[in-house]
Amino acid sequence: MSTMQTNYNTLTSNTTALQEVLNRQIAGWSVLYTKLHNFHWYVKGPHFFTLHAKFEELYNLATANMDEAAERLLTIGGRPVATMAEQLRLSPIKEAEGQFSAEQMVEQVVADLHAMKEVIRQGIDEAGEAGDNATEDMGIGFTAALDKEIWMLNAFLGK
């Protein structure tokens, strides 16, 4: 048996918790994607052009991260959540309900990115426990990108 096959078998036998946290990440990215579309479509005011474009950039990031996490989960033998009901149940992000000012939208996105960082941190920890360096690295990359987005959005808010 090759080293790659041995590592895969070792990972898949020890990754139930990792698979669960990856599914929470996938669910979070999915709900965030929809929420960002809501904000993209309904943002108003003097910052419309800036935020309309920024929300689109962020929902594209959510899509890419969701897909990367789902493909990684499949790689380690898991099954990504793929229904809205499952995603809403598992997501650390809540749907956008009601009307919000542009500033409130940005504040919600900052809070949501912090929530995603927390579930990603859990994934990094679980990946470390499972000896899954690739999933750990993926999470570290997600975290670094979110740190930058949070910093920029807070700068927009004057914080």
Secondary structure, DSSP 8 states (H G I E B T S, - for coil): --HHHHHHHHHHHT-HHHHHHHHHHHHHHHHHHHHHHHHHHH--STTHHHHHHHHHHHHHHHHHHHHHHHHHHHHTT-----SHHHHHHH-SS----S---HHHHHHHHHHHHHHHHHHHHHHHHHHHHHT-HHHHHHHHHHHHHHHHHHHHHHHHTT-
